Structures are given as C-alpha cells and as structure tokens.
Amino acid sequence: MLFISKIKLVPLLLLLALTACSSQESKAPNSTTVAEPSNKSITLLFNVQSNTIDPHTDLSYTALRAGIAETLISIDNALTLQPALAESWDSEDGQNWTFHIREGVTFHNGETLDAAAVKASLERAQELNPSVKNSLHIKELKAEGQILTLITDTIFPQLPSDLVHPNTAILASESTEDSPIGTGPFILTSFRPGSELNVERNNSYWGGEVKLAKAKMAFNEDASARLLAIQAKSADIVYRPPIESFDQLRSDSSLTLESLTGLRTHQLIYNTNNTDLKNEEVRRAFDALIDRESIVESIMSGQATAAQGPFLSEAPFSPEYLTKSFDLEKARQSFTEAGYEVENGLVTSNGKPLSFRLLTYQSRAELPLISQMIQASAKELGITIDIRQVDNADEYLAANDDWDLATYSSITAPRGDASYFLNAAYTTEGALNYGRVKQPELESLIGKLNATVPEAERNELAKEAVAYIDQHMLNSYIIHPNNFVVYNNQVKNWVTSKSEYYMLTKDLDIE
C-alpha cells in the first residue's frame, strides 16, 4: 500500500496562496508585472521544501540557492573550480593550505570579511554539522589579515572541491539558526519553514550590481501545483515541472523549458542491517528487478539516461561498469544462489514468502513511481514490498532502521571529483551512508584516494573503489535524471546549474 505524505498540498490551495502572496505589494510585488528597474521582483517555485535556513545544517542548501550565503570556492557548469570569497588558494603537499580571502567584501550587517571571520564560520560549521567536520579533516586554522592558513589532519588534495559544498558557506559571527548573515547578492527578509523565503537586494554586494530588488523562493513538493503556478503566472521560474507536461509547456510561446544532463543519480539503497540484504546475491537479485530502460522511457519520458553506476559513464573516474539488465529469471537465479527456494517461479525462505519495506518520498515525483515499478516486478517472484512515503528522507533514513529498501536521489559528483560521494556514502561515518555499509577493503581504497594528490592517480583509485561498489552491488543505481526548469520569457539571465547550487544570482533579471 502506498501511504500519502502528509505534506502533499492541494494544488489549487497552494496556487491561491502563491497568487495572494504575490498580490500584496507591501510584501512582494506581482512577479510578472513590468516594474521599474529598482523594484523588479521574481518568484521561484522549488520542488524541495526547506525547514531550516541555516546553511551549516540545511541539507536543502537553501541559503546558497537563494543567494544569501556564499562559499570560498564555487563551481561552474564545466565542473571547474572558480574563486568566490577566496581569490586564490595553494598547497605544495595537499595538507598545508593557504587561502587568500577576497578584499573589499562585507557581510550583510556591515562586518568585514577577513580570514578571522572565515575561520570563525568554518569552526561554527564543524561544530553544528559533524559531516562537515568529517569531510574537511581540518586540524588547525590560522588567520592573519586576509590570509587563512588551513592544515588538514592528513594529506587531503580534494579540500578545495569540498569547500564548494553549501554547508561550508561563510557567515558573519552574529548569524543565528533563523537569521544567517552572509555576503551574497540577496539579504534574507523573512523565512517560513516549509513554505517560502523572501530576500531583498544587497546594495553593497562585492560582485557588482544586483538586478532584482526582491525575490521570493517558495517550496512545494507537488509537481501539479508547480505546473499550475507557472501557467497562472504566480511563479516566474518553476523547478522540475511534471515531465508529462513538457509538450504542453513547449507549446506555450510565453514559456521557456530547459532540460540538460545533470549530476544527480536516482538509486535503490539497501539497508545492510537487514539479514536478507546482507547477502550480495539478494542485492543482485533486486538489481535485476529494476527495468531501467522502461523507467527512462515511460516514467521519465526520455528525460534521463539509464545508470550503470553512481557516476555518468563518461566521467574520468568511472570504471567499465557491469552490464545491468531487467531479467526476472536472473533474479530467481540469484535468489537460488543465495540459498532461497524457488518453486513455480516464486521465491520463499523456509517455505515463507519474502517481504520488504521500501521508503520513498514525493519531492522527486518519479521516485514513488519507480518504487511501484520495483514492487510490481518483485510481485512476479511472490515477494511483497510495502511502500511507505516519508516527508524528509534524509532525516528518516539517518534516524530509523525500520526499513529495508529506499529509493533515493543525490548529486553524486557535484564538484567534479569522486571522493565527495565515496566518502559520504561508503565510509562508516559518512553522512549519506544510510545503508549502514561497512566494507573495510572499500574504506581502505577510499583512504588511499583521499591521500593521493596527482589527478590521474586519484581517478584510477576512484575507479577501483567504484568497481568494488559495482561488483558487490552495495547500491543499485537506476537513472541519471535530467535537470529541468521552466520559466517565463520575461525572465532574463537564468542559468540552469548542473550542480543545482546557484539559483538566485546577481544577474537574474526580469523585464
């Protein structure tokens, strides 16, 4: 049975609420009305709700996406690291680092950005978020003027790419959980958890003129509501409209629809605390129950590619993946090799049918549909899958162990390096190790990767680690979905970010 998330809103109600909000000039002018340059405003409707605005703890990265906070280093769509709040950085040994902090930058409260402010912000991030502490490996921080000296507890050549992560955004010392004070092009004016945030122009932005006076970022996980919002023009930019609406959206001359290959991967996570799923052959059987090609064509309408592993096949750190195919007979054979009985095509254990609980969530509308497809395939083998929908998958998977399988989505290579995801998903303390994976041999490979500086050698070690994951079927990777956005043609300078980190920018404009 599919349980419906309690946060799924009635589309019409949300549409009315968005329209009402945009009609109140004192709070946010109607976003599609042509306005004087100093009063231009935009409404962005995003598909994942945010319950916090603190960039150091927020898994939705809202403060960075909304242009409130910035990181030391950014990344472009070519996956090239770019200077941001750090003008430059260097290290001779991959352990002792020097960062030159940009001069002439102030926080939204007027406080000057210097190395001491960066040091205090990184210390706060590590204190509030264990995953930041684990990922950065900072042993010592020293600040003198605009020079930040950072020493890691081991050779750590990928440090610059990890400082792209939104959880490392730099905040002023007066920041609180509810009121982050950043350096970005926009200043937070209000935030309602799970509903919306409002920002206004930072007139002292170091990066130059900010085109918009105000912007709203609203949240709704209901794809139908997002579609209604762009059609009613109560939102100017809508993230991830329903795939089935693409033909309709393309036929509307007032709208632009963009779809490009992203860095995200949908996957099936196995809870290895489950006795059955500890068995590699059982995991291999479930992989054979995934019809990737049908998911791409029927659920994604071609707006995705079948995944053979965590990273795109053309990535420099992807090995030659094992061939994956939908094959019920192969699934039965794997169950047999795992020691289960297969009679008349049905799988049993000690004469009893198998049963599993599969978690999914609504903000990625295709995940419940993929879950149902896996459920139907398993039923062909007499296996029962109970689908449960949760509101916040990250929080639930981290805190609970009453599940066996989960459809999940993450950006696996957001900073052009394999080490982030490998460390997060496959080390014992990794923030994304929801499957409770414990593989000493794999962790040893990841440790070697972390300590290696030359890029070519790093890529080879990453290939070894990914091949190990692939061979032992530690996760099943399903598809790489496209990143798609629809926006009103009055919107100017919108850039669909492959990393999905940057949305409300200084250059974003509306006619």
Secondary structure, 3 states (H helix, E strand, C coil): CCCCCCCCCCHHHHHHHHHHHHCCCCCCCCCCCCCCHHHCEEEEEECCCCCCCCCCCCCCCHHHHCCCCECCEEECCCCCEEECCEEEEECCCCCEEEEEECCCCECCCCCECCHHHHHHHHHHHHHHCHHHHHHHCEEEEEEECCEEEEEECCCCCCHHHHCCCHHHCECCCCCCCCCCCCCCCEEEEEEECCCEEEEEECCCCCCCCCCCCEEEEEECCCHHHHHHHHHCCCCCEEECCCHHHHHHHHCCCCEEEEEEECCEEEEEEECCCCCCCCCHHHHHHHHHCCCHHHHHHHHCCCCEEECCCCCCCCCCCCCCCCCCCCCHHHHHHHHHHCCCEEECCEEEECCEECEEEEEECCCCCHHHHHHHHHHHHHHCCCCEEEEEECCCHHHHHHHCCCCCEEEEEEECCCCCCCHHHHHHHHCCCCCCCCCCCCCHHHHHHHHHHHCCCCHHHHHHHHHHHHHHHHHCCCEEEEEEEEEEEEEECCEECCCCCCCCCCCCCCCCEEC
